Amino acid sequence: MHAEDMWETSTGTGVTVAVIDSGVDARLPDLQGQVLEGKNLSGESGDAHTDPRGHGTGMAALIAGTGKRGGDLGAYGLAPGAKILPIRVDGKNFHEDSTAMVEALRYAADSNARIINISRGSPGRSAEEEKAIAYALSKGKMIFASVGNTGDKGNAVEYPSAASGVIGVAALDQEGASAKWSQHGPQVDLAAPGVGMVAACPGRTGTCQSDGTSDASAIAAASAALIWSVHPTWTANQVTRVLINTAGGTGTAEKRNDYVGYGAVRPRIALKDPGDPGPADVNPLPGPTPVQDPKGDGAKPAAEGAPKDSAVSAAGSGSGSGSPAKWIALGAGAAVLVGAAVTTPILLARRRNAARRPW
């Protein structure tokens, strides 16, 4: 199924996604008209449209790129009808970055954005940050966060993906299996493509390529935008439940596992046959866990997740065959994940280490 076919049902129109990241360059042809004013909370020069690192721009392009660059160079996001609210938060250390994250979450909570994407993480757990997350959830927001890229190098649990109510997103490779570096543990709720992603970026070619759970989180957030656009009266709880109920599963008898959560997001299936969204006021994700006040520099290291022997493949199709999913390039920056029925555009920019690592 081509992305264009899915867009006949929904492009994400009427839904705004807040992107808490390094800023979003709204000058890119594929993002022109898509990016709202936003806010710069980084303490650095420029505004929310200033993105010296390119990371936030890539996330925004993956979510809402329009392909306006034209020809074979245009890059589409999964929800090209959605709008982006950029919130710039990059800081020089954990304390500074965590303070900005708290402000960013509250700013997003008080905005018209229905979805918040956070493609970044840190082992530091902040009580104030979790209060801000709870505030955003109380305002009816959906929050997606990347679980991190060190699954093969320690796999330390990261926040905010592990915070209560946040949808933690793992990355799938081009075979539909959990990427070897994608972090795993109880914080993983869903999975989405995160390898070989290509999207709009500054430069001569106008596109960049990278791997990361950052990309996967953006894809999951865009999937939610597609669903919410068609069902605007649903609550965040109901959209979350439909994403979980229509996910590709684990490829085993388990309903969920620590590598792919409930499985790969399947926006095409969710749009075609969402099923019963369930009660509006019941969050389908696990309940809250105790939060201790941070010590010293403001961060309390989280316990490491227990590594497993091997990655588990996401389910292949709605029929439950479990066959590996395959990528097929479609042109115009779009791709389709065959078998898992995930139609996605592909994206983005280089990842660099920071106090709060962008994934």
C-alpha positions in Angstrom: 0.0 0.0 0.0 1.4 3.4 -1.0 1.5 6.4 1.3 -0.7 8.3 -1.2 -3.4 5.7 -0.7 -3.4 6.2 3.1 -3.4 10.0 2.6 -6.8 9.7 0.9 -8.1 8.9 4.3 -6.0 11.2 6.4 -3.0 13.5 6.2 -3.1 14.7 9.8 -5.0 17.9 9.0 -6.1 19.8 12.1 -3.6 18.2 14.4 -0.5 20.0 15.8 2.5 18.1 17.0 4.9 19.9 19.4 8.5 18.9 18.7 10.7 19.4 21.8 14.1 19.3 20.3 16.9 21.5 18.9 14.6 23.8 17.0 13.1 23.5 13.5 14.3 25.3 10.4 11.1 26.5 8.8 12.9 27.8 5.7 13.2 24.3 4.2 10.9 24.0 1.1 9.4 20.8 2.5 8.5 22.5 5.8 7.3 25.9 4.5 3.9 26.7 5.9 4.1 23.7 8.3 5.9 25.3 11.3 4.3 27.5 13.9 6.1 30.2 15.9 7.0 28.1 18.8 9.4 29.0 21.6 13.1 29.1 22.3 13.8 27.8 25.8 17.5 26.8 25.2 19.1 30.0 26.6 21.0 30.2 23.3 20.7 32.9 20.6 18.0 32.7 17.9 14.4 31.5 18.1 12.5 28.3 17.8 13.2 28.3 14.1 17.0 28.3 14.7 18.4 24.8 14.6 22.2 24.7 14.6 22.2 20.9 14.9 19.5 19.9 12.4 18.0 17.2 14.7 14.7 18.9 15.4 14.3 19.9 11.8 14.7 16.2 10.8 12.0 15.1 13.3 9.6 17.8 12.0 10.3 16.8 8.4 9.6 13.1 9.2 6.3 14.1 10.8 5.0 16.8 8.5 7.2 17.2 5.4 5.1 18.2 2.4 7.4 17.3 -0.6 7.2 20.9 -1.8 10.8 20.9 -2.8 9.5 19.0 -5.8 10.7 16.4 -8.2 12.6 13.4 -6.8 14.1 15.6 -4.1 10.9 16.3 -2.3 10.6 14.6 1.2 7.3 13.8 2.7 6.5 13.3 6.3 4.0 10.6 7.4 1.4 13.3 8.3 2.0 16.1 5.7 -1.3 17.8 6.8 -0.2 18.3 10.4 1.4 21.4 11.8 4.6 21.6 13.9 5.0 23.6 17.1 8.8 23.8 17.6 10.1 24.1 21.2 13.9 24.5 21.4 15.5 23.1 24.6 19.1 22.2 24.0 21.2 23.0 27.1 24.8 22.7 28.1 24.3 20.2 31.0 21.7 18.0 32.6 20.4 20.6 35.1 20.0 23.3 32.4 18.5 20.9 29.9 16.1 19.4 32.5 14.9 22.8 33.5 14.2 23.7 29.9 12.4 20.4 29.4 10.1 21.1 32.3 9.3 24.5 30.8 8.9 23.0 27.3 6.5 20.3 28.6 4.3 22.9 30.3 4.4 25.2 27.3 3.3 22.4 25.1 0.6 21.4 27.6 -0.9 24.9 27.5 -0.7 25.1 23.7 -3.1 23.8 21.0 -0.8 20.9 20.2 -2.4 17.5 20.8 0.7 15.5 20.5 4.2 16.0 22.0 7.2 14.3 20.4 10.5 14.1 22.4 13.2 12.4 20.4 15.8 12.7 23.1 16.6 11.1 26.5 18.8 11.0 29.6 19.4 8.4 32.4 18.7 11.3 34.8 15.3 11.1 36.4 13.8 14.4 37.5 10.8 14.7 39.8 9.9 18.2 38.3 10.0 16.8 34.8 7.7 14.0 35.7 5.3 16.5 37.3 5.4 18.4 34.0 4.6 15.2 32.2 1.7 14.6 34.5 0.5 18.1 33.8 0.6 17.6 30.1 -1.3 14.3 30.3 -3.9 16.0 32.5 -4.4 18.5 29.6 -5.2 15.6 27.2 -1.9 15.4 25.4 -0.2 12.3 23.9 3.5 12.2 24.6 5.9 10.1 22.5 9.6 9.7 23.4 12.5 7.7 21.9 13.8 4.9 24.2 17.5 5.4 23.2 20.2 3.9 21.1 22.4 2.0 23.5 20.6 -1.3 23.7 23.8 -3.1 22.8 26.0 -1.0 25.1 24.6 -1.1 28.6 20.9 -0.4 27.9 20.5 2.1 30.8 16.8 3.1 31.1 16.3 6.7 29.9 13.8 9.4 30.6 11.3 10.8 29.6 10.5 7.6 27.7 10.3 5.6 30.9 8.1 8.1 32.7 4.5 7.1 33.5 2.1 7.9 30.7 4.8 8.6 28.1 4.7 6.3 25.0 8.2 4.9 24.7 9.1 4.0 21.1 11.7 1.5 20.0 13.3 1.3 16.5 12.8 -1.4 13.9 15.3 -2.2 11.2 14.6 -2.7 7.5 13.6 -6.3 8.1 11.0 -5.4 10.7 13.0 -6.6 13.6 14.1 -4.7 16.7 17.3 -2.7 15.7 20.2 -4.2 17.6 21.0 -0.9 19.3 17.4 0.0 20.2 17.0 0.0 23.9 14.7 -2.5 25.5 12.8 -2.9 28.7 9.4 -2.3 30.3 9.5 1.3 29.0 9.0 0.2 25.4 5.3 0.6 24.4 5.5 0.6 20.6 8.0 0.3 17.8 8.4 2.0 14.5 10.9 2.2 11.6 14.3 3.7 12.6 17.0 2.4 10.2 18.0 4.0 6.9 15.6 6.9 7.4 15.9 9.8 5.0 14.2 13.2 5.2 14.4 16.9 4.4 17.5 18.8 5.7 19.5 21.9 4.7 22.1 21.4 2.0 22.6 20.8 -1.7 20.7 17.6 -1.9 18.0 18.6 0.6 17.9 15.2 2.2 19.9 13.4 4.9 20.0 9.8 6.1 20.3 8.4 9.6 19.3 5.7 12.1 17.8 6.1 15.5 14.9 5.7 17.9 14.5 9.5 17.4 13.1 8.7 14.0 10.9 5.9 15.3 9.3 8.2 17.9 8.6 10.8 15.2 6.9 8.1 13.0 4.8 7.0 15.9 3.8 10.5 16.7 2.8 11.1 13.1 0.8 7.9 13.1 -1.2 9.3 16.0 -1.7 12.6 14.1 -3.3 10.7 11.2 -5.7 8.9 13.5 -6.7 11.9 15.6 -7.3 13.9 12.4 -10.0 11.4 11.4 -11.4 11.0 15.0 -11.1 14.5 16.5 -13.5 13.8 19.3 -11.4 10.9 20.7 -9.2 11.5 23.7 -5.5 10.8 24.0 -6.4 7.6 25.8 -8.5 6.4 23.0 -5.9 7.2 20.3 -3.3 5.4 22.4 -5.5 2.4 22.8 -6.2 2.1 19.0 -2.4 2.4 18.3 -1.8 -0.5 20.7 -4.7 -2.6 19.6 -3.8 -2.3 15.9 0.0 -2.7 16.4 1.8 -5.5 14.7 2.3 -7.6 17.8 5.5 -9.3 18.9 5.6 -12.2 16.4 5.2 -14.6 19.4 2.5 -15.7 21.7 3.3 -12.7 24.0 1.0 -9.7 23.8 4.0 -7.4 24.4 7.7 -7.8 25.0 10.6 -5.5 26.0 12.0 -5.1 22.5 9.0 -3.9 20.4 6.4 -3.3 23.1 3.0 -4.1 21.6 4.5 -4.1 18.2 5.0 -1.9 15.2 2.7 1.0 14.7 0.3 0.3 11.8 -1.4 3.6 10.8 -3.0 2.0 7.7 -4.7 -0.6 9.8 -5.7 1.9 12.5 -7.3 4.1 9.8 -9.1 1.3 8.0 -10.3 -0.6 11.0 -9.6 1.1 14.3 -12.0 -1.1 16.4 -13.4 0.0 19.7 -11.3 3.0 21.1 -12.5 2.1 24.6 -13.3 4.4 27.5 -12.2 8.0 27.1 -10.9 8.5 30.6 -8.8 5.3 31.1 -5.2 5.3 30.1 -4.2 1.9 28.6 -0.6 2.3 29.6 0.8 1.1 33.0 0.2 3.2 36.0 2.7 5.6 37.7 5.8 4.5 39.5 7.3 6.3 42.6 9.6 9.2 41.8 12.4 10.1 44.2 13.6 13.7 44.3 16.9 14.1 42.3 20.2 14.3 44.2 23.3 16.4 43.7 23.3 17.7 40.1 19.6 17.1 39.7 19.8 13.6 38.2 19.2 10.3 39.8 20.7 7.5 37.6 18.0 4.9 36.7 18.6 1.2 37.0 19.8 -0.6 33.9 17.4 -2.8 32.0 18.2 -6.5 31.9 19.7 -7.3 28.4 18.2 -10.3 26.5 19.8 -12.8 24.3 18.3 -11.8 21.0 16.0 -9.2 19.4 12.4 -10.2 18.6 10.9 -9.5 15.2 7.8 -7.4 15.0 4.8 -9.2 13.6 4.6 -9.3 9.8 0.9 -8.8 8.9 -2.6 -8.4 10.1 -3.1 -12.1 9.7 -0.5 -12.7 12.4 1.9 -14.6 10.1 4.9 -13.1 11.8 6.9 -13.0 8.5 9.7 -10.4 8.4 8.5 -7.0 7.0 10.3 -5.6 4.0 11.0 -2.0 2.9 10.3 -0.9 -0.6 11.3 2.6 -1.7 8.5 4.4 -3.5 10.1 7.7 -4.6 9.5 11.3 -3.6 11.0 10.4 -0.2 8.4 7.9 0.8 8.6 4.2 1.6 6.2 1.4 2.6 6.8 -1.3 5.1 5.2 -4.3 3.5 3.8 -7.0 5.7 3.6 -4.9 8.9 1.4 -2.5 6.9 3.3 0.5 8.1 3.3 3.1 5.4 6.0 5.7 6.2 8.2 8.3 4.6 11.9 7.9 5.4 14.1 10.6 7.2 17.0 12.6 8.5 20.1 14.1 10.3 23.2 13.1 12.2 22.9 12.3 15.9 25.4 13.9 18.3 26.0 13.2 22.0 24.7 15.9 24.4 23.8 16.2 28.1 20.4 14.9 27.0 21.1 12.7 24.1 19.0 13.2 20.9 18.1 9.8 19.5 
